[in-house]
Amino acid sequence: MTREDRNLVVRVATAVVLLPLVLWLLWLGGLPFALLVSAAAAVAAWELNGLPRQAAEAGQGAASPDRLRGAEIASIAAAFLLPLTEGLDVHGFTARAILTALVMVSFVDALLFEPDLPRAPQRVGFAVLGAVYPGLLLGTVVRLRQLPDGVAWLVLALAVTWLNDTGAYFAGRVYGQRKLYPRISPSKTWEGAAGGLLASIGGALAVKSLGWLPQLPWWGSVVVGAGAGVLGPLGDLSESMLKRAYGAKDSSRLLPGHGGVLDRIDALLFTGPFVLLCARVLPYLR
């Protein structure tokens, strides 16, 4: 068994363990599902804020403390709270208020505790990006679940995202020759991207064939699949760009065979908002 085959086995085993819990909370919806999404966003924020630390450990950057700093704690807290603003209707509890507090705390943290002045903008920027990137984008998944037929729309979003990744992986292994974007991700190929696109469209049509979304026209399913087939890889490449900038292979080692949470949701961060847009527009274009 090759190293790639062993890694695939570990990835599948991890997915088999975690998938039932995710699907159960997806079915429940409401606050339990929003808390799951918030937890994922918070872990992703922790991973993103830790990239400079990974670079320092690898000898590619200035020394970075092992403990969490004030700006990082605020970033993780904001990432956790942002998806909840989509699921809880509390006066004054808004994304604007959370981000306002985050920006202020991050600047004060850098002002008081950053000894290296050129690193202060990075300290503030990473804290804000760490919250906004997973927190706001993943929050669209909570909003998607709240729609009429929210379970079906969310299954559609997950299907086109996961099948795109799976189709790209296998098509790339079998047919991949021409590199897609070697500067950022040397392993991705145009053949893999094409396979992922076809798998994404096929997944959207399969969900439609189950009769769960009668309001979505067949051509709309193709639009959802094709859009996700393009945006998913862009989301993946965007996260890879951040990791490559700091010499990191994975965002963390939290999930055996998968890397970190951010590694698993990077495509969904781009496809989720797109599917939400489609859910709000396509049914009215029949």
Secondary structure per residue as TSV (DSSP state, phi and psi in degrees):
chain	resnum	aa	ss	phi	psi
A	1	M	-	360.0	128.2
A	2	T	-	-75.4	168.4
A	3	R	H	-62.6	-39.9
A	4	E	H	-63.8	-38.8
A	5	D	H	-66.8	-41.1
A	6	R	H	-63.3	-41.5
A	7	N	H	-63.0	-38.0
A	8	L	H	-64.1	-41.3
A	9	V	H	-61.7	-43.9
A	10	V	H	-64.1	-40.8
A	11	R	H	-61.9	-44.6
A	12	V	H	-65.1	-42.2
A	13	A	H	-61.9	-43.1
A	14	T	H	-62.9	-42.5
A	15	A	H	-64.0	-39.3
A	16	V	H	-63.0	-35.8
A	17	V	H	-72.2	-44.1
A	18	L	H	-85.8	-30.5
A	19	L	H	-59.0	-43.3
A	20	P	H	-58.2	-40.0
A	21	L	H	-63.9	-44.5
A	22	V	H	-62.1	-45.3
A	23	L	H	-66.8	-35.9
A	24	W	H	-64.4	-46.0
A	25	L	H	-68.8	-32.9
A	26	L	H	-60.7	-44.2
A	27	W	H	-65.5	-39.3
A	28	L	H	-64.6	-42.2
A	29	G	-	66.1	-158.3
A	30	G	H	58.7	-146.9
A	31	L	H	-64.9	-40.4
A	32	P	H	-57.3	-42.5
A	33	F	H	-69.8	-39.6
A	34	A	H	-62.0	-37.1
A	35	L	H	-67.1	-37.2
A	36	L	H	-61.6	-47.1
A	37	V	H	-63.6	-41.8
A	38	S	H	-62.6	-41.1
A	39	A	H	-63.3	-41.9
A	40	A	H	-62.9	-42.0
A	41	A	H	-64.3	-39.5
A	42	A	H	-66.0	-42.8
A	43	V	H	-64.4	-40.8
A	44	A	H	-61.9	-38.6
A	45	A	H	-64.8	-41.0
A	46	W	H	-61.6	-42.8
A	47	E	H	-64.9	-43.8
A	48	L	H	-64.4	-42.9
A	49	N	H	-67.7	-19.7
A	50	G	T	-87.2	-5.2
A	51	L	H	-59.6	-44.4
A	52	P	H	-60.6	-32.4
A	53	R	H	-67.3	-38.8
A	54	Q	H	-61.9	-40.6
A	55	A	H	-64.9	-39.1
A	56	A	H	-65.4	-40.2
A	57	E	H	-66.4	-29.2
A	58	A	T	-87.5	0.9
A	59	G	T	79.6	22.4
A	60	Q	S	-106.1	0.8
A	61	G	S	-153.0	-179.4
A	62	A	-	-68.6	155.8
A	63	A	-	-59.3	142.3
A	64	S	-	-132.2	137.1
A	65	P	-	-66.2	149.0
A	66	D	S	-72.4	-30.8
A	67	R	S	-77.2	154.5
A	68	L	-	-70.6	138.9
A	69	R	-	-93.8	168.5
A	70	G	H	-58.3	-42.1
A	71	A	H	-65.4	-36.7
A	72	E	H	-68.3	-42.0
A	73	I	H	-61.6	-42.8
A	74	A	H	-64.4	-37.3
A	75	S	H	-64.1	-46.4
A	76	I	H	-64.1	-42.6
A	77	A	H	-63.4	-42.3
A	78	A	H	-65.6	-41.5
A	79	A	H	-61.5	-36.7
A	80	F	H	-68.3	-39.3
A	81	L	H	-78.8	-30.3
A	82	L	H	-59.2	-47.1
A	83	P	H	-62.9	-28.3
A	84	L	H	-69.5	-22.5
A	85	T	H	-65.9	-20.6
A	86	E	H	-82.8	-20.8
A	87	G	H	-109.4	-15.3
A	88	L	-	-121.4	132.7
A	89	D	-	-103.2	86.1
A	90	V	-	-120.4	130.4
A	91	H	T	-60.0	127.0
A	92	G	T	85.4	-9.6
A	93	F	-	-92.5	86.7
A	94	T	-	-129.2	160.7
A	95	A	H	-61.2	-36.7
A	96	R	H	-61.9	-44.4
A	97	A	H	-65.2	-41.5
A	98	I	H	-63.8	-45.7
A	99	L	H	-70.1	-34.0
A	100	T	H	-60.6	-48.2
A	101	A	H	-63.5	-39.1
A	102	L	H	-62.9	-46.2
A	103	V	H	-61.5	-43.6
A	104	M	H	-64.4	-46.8
A	105	V	H	-62.7	-40.1
A	106	S	H	-64.6	-41.9
A	107	F	H	-66.8	-42.4
A	108	V	H	-64.8	-40.4
A	109	D	H	-60.3	-46.2
A	110	A	H	-66.4	-38.9
A	111	L	H	-62.4	-40.5
A	112	L	H	-91.9	-29.2
A	113	F	H	-125.1	1.5
A	114	E	-	-98.3	107.1
A	115	P	-	-75.4	-25.7
A	116	D	S	-96.6	101.3
A	117	L	G	-56.8	-42.4
A	118	P	G	-61.7	-20.2
A	119	R	G	-86.9	-7.7
A	120	A	H	-61.8	-45.1
A	121	P	H	-61.8	-37.0
A	122	Q	H	-64.5	-39.5
A	123	R	H	-61.6	-45.6
A	124	V	H	-69.6	-45.9
A	125	G	H	-61.8	-41.8
A	126	F	H	-66.6	-37.4
A	127	A	H	-63.2	-43.7
A	128	V	H	-70.6	-45.7
A	129	L	H	-62.0	-39.2
A	130	G	H	-60.1	-30.6
A	131	A	H	-87.9	-45.1
A	132	V	H	-70.0	-43.3
A	133	Y	H	-59.6	-59.8
A	134	P	H	-80.9	-34.1
A	135	G	H	-67.2	-51.9
A	136	L	H	-72.7	-45.2
A	137	L	H	-68.7	-40.4
A	138	L	H	-73.3	-22.7
A	139	G	H	-62.1	-23.9
A	140	T	H	-66.5	-24.2
A	141	V	H	-68.4	-37.6
A	142	V	H	-64.1	-44.3
A	143	R	H	-62.8	-37.5
A	144	L	H	-63.3	-40.7
A	145	R	H	-65.6	-25.7
A	146	Q	H	-80.8	-12.1
A	147	L	S	-68.5	158.2
A	148	P	T	-56.9	138.0
A	149	D	T	60.0	34.4
A	150	G	H	-61.5	-36.2
A	151	V	H	-61.2	-45.4
A	152	A	H	-64.5	-42.0
A	153	W	H	-63.8	-39.0
A	154	L	H	-71.3	-38.6
A	155	V	H	-60.8	-40.0
A	156	L	H	-61.0	-46.3
A	157	A	H	-61.3	-44.0
A	158	L	H	-68.9	-38.3
A	159	A	H	-64.0	-49.0
A	160	V	H	-67.6	-30.8
A	161	T	H	-72.6	-50.8
A	162	W	H	-69.0	-40.8
A	163	L	H	-68.6	-32.8
A	164	N	H	-61.2	-45.8
A	165	D	H	-65.0	-43.7
A	166	T	H	-67.4	-45.2
A	167	G	H	-62.0	-40.0
A	168	A	H	-65.8	-38.5
A	169	Y	H	-63.0	-51.1
A	170	F	H	-73.8	-39.5
A	171	A	H	-64.2	-37.7
A	172	G	H	-65.6	-40.0
A	173	R	H	-66.1	-37.6
A	174	V	H	-86.1	-44.1
A	175	Y	H	-114.1	-10.3
A	176	G	-	-61.4	126.5
A	177	Q	-	-136.9	-47.1
A	178	R	S	-90.7	122.9
A	179	K	E	-68.1	137.0
A	180	L	E	-80.3	-51.6
A	181	Y	E	-153.3	71.8
A	182	P	T	-61.3	-25.7
A	183	R	T	-63.5	-29.8
A	184	I	T	-107.8	-45.1
A	185	S	E	-139.0	94.0
A	186	P	E	-62.9	-22.3
A	187	S	E	-85.2	-16.2
A	188	K	E	-80.7	140.9
A	189	T	E	-128.0	161.6
A	190	W	H	-64.6	-36.5
A	191	E	H	-64.2	-40.8
A	192	G	H	-64.1	-41.4
A	193	A	H	-61.5	-40.5
A	194	A	H	-64.9	-42.3
A	195	G	H	-63.3	-39.5
A	196	G	H	-65.2	-39.3
A	197	L	H	-62.7	-45.6
A	198	L	H	-64.5	-40.0
A	199	A	H	-66.1	-37.2
A	200	S	H	-65.0	-45.4
A	201	I	H	-64.0	-42.4
A	202	G	H	-61.7	-38.2
A	203	G	H	-65.1	-40.6
A	204	A	H	-64.4	-41.8
A	205	L	H	-67.5	-34.8
A	206	A	H	-66.0	-42.5
A	207	V	H	-63.9	-41.4
A	208	K	H	-62.3	-38.5
A	209	S	H	-66.5	-19.5
A	210	L	T	-74.9	-10.4
A	211	G	T	81.3	14.7
A	212	W	S	-77.6	-26.6
A	213	L	-	-124.6	72.4
A	214	P	T	-64.3	-23.9
A	215	Q	T	-76.7	-12.2
A	216	L	S	-94.5	117.9
A	217	P	-	-66.5	159.9
A	218	W	H	-59.9	-42.0
A	219	W	H	-64.8	-29.0
A	220	G	H	-66.0	-35.0
A	221	S	H	-63.1	-39.6
A	222	V	H	-64.0	-40.1
A	223	V	H	-61.3	-46.3
A	224	V	H	-61.2	-47.1
A	225	G	H	-63.8	-43.3
A	226	A	H	-67.6	-42.5
A	227	G	H	-62.3	-43.5
A	228	A	H	-67.1	-32.5
A	229	G	H	-66.7	-21.8
A	230	V	H	-95.2	-45.1
A	231	L	H	-72.2	-33.9
A	232	G	H	-57.8	-52.9
A	233	P	H	-61.0	-34.0
A	234	L	H	-64.8	-38.9
A	235	G	H	-64.2	-41.2
A	236	D	H	-62.6	-46.6
A	237	L	H	-66.3	-34.1
A	238	S	H	-63.5	-43.5
A	239	E	H	-68.6	-38.1
A	240	S	H	-61.3	-35.7
A	241	M	H	-60.8	-43.2
A	242	L	H	-64.7	-43.7
A	243	K	H	-65.7	-43.9
A	244	R	H	-64.4	-33.4
A	245	A	H	-60.9	-25.6
A	246	Y	T	-115.4	14.7
A	247	G	T	66.8	26.7
A	248	A	-	-101.1	137.7
A	249	K	S	-82.6	-42.1
A	250	D	S	-127.7	157.0
A	251	S	S	-69.0	-28.3
A	252	S	-	-167.0	-175.3
A	253	R	S	-115.8	30.8
A	254	L	-	-68.5	-39.2
A	255	L	B	-108.8	113.1
A	256	P	T	-55.9	126.7
A	257	G	T	82.5	-11.5
A	258	H	T	-117.0	-12.3
A	259	G	B	85.2	-126.9
A	260	G	-	-108.1	176.9
A	261	V	H	-61.6	-42.2
A	262	L	H	-61.6	-33.4
A	263	D	H	-64.7	-29.4
A	264	R	H	-87.7	-26.0
A	265	I	H	-109.0	3.7
A	266	D	T	-59.6	-39.9
A	267	A	T	-71.4	-39.8
A	268	L	H	-62.9	-29.0
A	269	L	H	-62.2	-26.7
A	270	F	H	-97.0	-35.5
A	271	T	H	-78.3	-31.2
A	272	G	H	-57.0	-53.1
A	273	P	H	-60.4	-35.3
A	274	F	H	-66.6	-45.1
A	275	V	H	-65.4	-36.5
A	276	L	H	-61.6	-42.7
A	277	L	H	-61.2	-44.7
A	278	C	H	-61.7	-40.0
A	279	A	H	-64.0	-28.7
A	280	R	H	-89.9	-16.9
A	281	V	H	-113.0	-49.9
A	282	L	G	-59.4	-40.0
A	283	P	G	-60.9	-20.2
A	284	Y	G	-94.9	3.4
A	285	L	G	-109.4	16.3
A	286	R	-	-68.1	360.0
